[in-house]
Amino acid sequence: MMGISIGGSLSSSSLEPGSVSVSLFSSYPGSYSAFDRVFDKTRKDSEFEPRSNPNPNPNNYQIKEIRIINNFMIMKINYLDSTNYEGNKILVFDKYIKITDILRKNKGLIDPHFSDNEKFISPIARFCPDERGWKNAEIFCKSYEE
């Protein structure tokens, strides 16, 4: 069994043979704070409402979990400033791509959007960020046999 850990710990409970699950905490804070955008300070106290920012900042995230199945990487990630699904995303990256490859090539950014730009590594699939979505991501990865 092999795995990586960035400020986290390797979890081997309930793993299938040949799979790796890693719990990670990694944060690349952007040039602005998520707290700066939570409330619009130009309004009166009675008008304060949380700001809606559905699009994640690819430079402001925490990696919650990674699992490798058939050499695909499933990543559960939380974008700290996004309000859509509380900022949670489940991404699948193509075969043989490692987290270190993504961080190096993307200069620390993990953008959840699909892209054909060869200068960046982007996910090949996204799933609803809940337990069912995680299971669907696992099924997707298992459907490709070597």
N, C-alpha and C positions, 0 to 999 in steps of 0.2 A: 504494500500500500504506500502511496506517496501523496504528499499534500503540501500546501503552502499555508503560511500563517503570517498575517500582517497585523500585529497588535491583537491577535485573537488566539483561538485554539482550535486544533483539529478535533473533529468529532467523528468517531467511528461507530457510534451506536446505530443500529438498524440500517446499516449499509448493505447493499447487494455486492456480491463479489465483483471486483473490477471497477467499483465506483468510489469516488472520493468526495467527501463533504467537508467543507471548510467554513468556519464561522470567522468572519473578518470584521474589523472596524478600521476603516480608512477614511480620512476626511481630507479633502483638498479645498480649503476655504477659498471662496472667490474674493474678488476685490471689494465686495460689499457684504454686509451682514444680513442674514435672513431676518433678524430682529428689526432691522431698519425698515423693512417693508411690511411688517405685520399690521401696523396701524398707520393710517394717514394722519399725521400730526397737524395738518392744516385745518382739520375739522374741529368743531366744538366737541367737548367731552360727550355730549349726548348723541353725537352723530358718529362716534367711532364704530367702525365695522372692520372686520378682518379684510385685508386685501385679497383679491382673487388673482393668483398667479399660476395658471395650470401648466405653463411650460417650464420644465426644469432647467436650472442652471447646471450645465454639464461639468462645472468646476466646484460644485457645492453638494457633496453627497457622502453617504456612508454605505459601504458594502456590508450587507447583513449576512449573506450566505452564498457560497459557491459550491456547485456540485458538477463533477465531470461524469458524463455518461457517453460511451462510445466515442470518446475524444471530443465531444461537444461540451461547451461550458455553459451551465445555467447559472445566472447570477440574480440574486435578490438584492435590490439596491434601493436606498431611500434618498430622494433628492430633498434636501432640507428646506428649500424655499418653494417647493411646488405644492399646490393645494389639490391637484387632481389625484384622487385615490390616496390622499394624505401623503403624496410624494413617492409612494411605493411603485416599483416597476419590477417585472420579471423579464429578463433578457436572455436570449440564447445566442452564443457566439459560435462561429464556424469551427469545424474540426481543427484540432491542433493549435488553436490560439490560446495563449496563456494570459493570465491577468498582467504579468510583467510585460508581455508584448503590447497589450493595449495601453498600459500606462506610459511605456516608453514611446511608442509611435504617436499616441494622441497627446503627449506632453501632459499627462495627468488628467485629461478630460475623459469622461465616459458619457457620451451623448446617446440617449436611448432611441434617437430617430434613425431611420434607415438612410443609408447614403451609398452612392456609387463612387464617391471620391476616394481614389486609391491612396491619398495621403493620410487617411484616417481609417481606423478599424471600427466598424459599426456592427450592431447586432444583425443576425439574419432572421430573427423571430422575436416577437414579444407576446406575452400572455397576461391575462387579467391577474392583477397582483393579489391573489388570495390563495388559499390552500388548493382549490380546484385548478387554478391556473398553474401552480407549481407542478401538480400531478400531470396536467396536460403537457407541460414542457418536458417532463420526464418521458412521457409516452412518445412525444415527437422525437426526442433523442434516441430512444430505444428502437424506434422504427427503422433506423439506418444501421444495418449490420455491416460489419467490416467484410 
